[in-house]
């Protein structure tokens, strides 16, 4: 892969309003590759699945 074709791999920690916004913006960027979103609840992470691509979604039940 040529240097100008490389994408920066990005992980978003937190799936609140700001995390979801960052995930959506990252997913639209041609230079960035959103690979992971981690959050505390399945409810908020359901919105992330709409971003698409090869994205790993992780949630942690019981975190405070």
N, C-alpha and C positions, 0 to 999 in steps of 0.2 A: 504494500500500500504506500503510495506516495505521501510525502509529508503534508501536502495540502489537502489530502483526503482523510486524514486522521480526525477522529472525533474525541472530544474530551468526555470521559465517562463520569456521570454525576449520580450521586445518591442524595436523596432528600430524607432527613431525619425529622419526623414530625408530620402528621397528616391533618393538622388543623387548617384553618383558613389560609394562613400564609404558606404552609407546606404544600397544600393543594395548588395554590396559585403558582408557586415556584415550579412544581411538577408539570403543570400545563404549559408554562412558558418554556421550560427546558425541552419538553416534548416537541414544541414547534420550531425549535432552533435547529438550523442545518449543521451547526458546529458542535452541538452537544448531543450526547447519547444518555438518556435517562435509563439507568439500570436497576435502581432500587428505591423503593419508598417504604419507610418503616414508621409505624405509629402504634398507638395504644389500643385502638378499637377497630373492630371490623366495619362499623358504620361509616366512619370517615374514609377508610381505605377503599370502600366500594366506589367512591367518586374517582379515585385514581385510575381504576381499570379502564376508564374511557380514554385515557391518554394513548394507550396502545403500544405497539412495538414489543420488543423483548424485555419486558419489565417484570422484575420480581417485587411482589408486594408482601410485606411482613408485618404482622401485628403481634403485640405483646399484651395478653390479658393479665390483669392484676398489677400492672406497673403503676406506681404512684409518683 
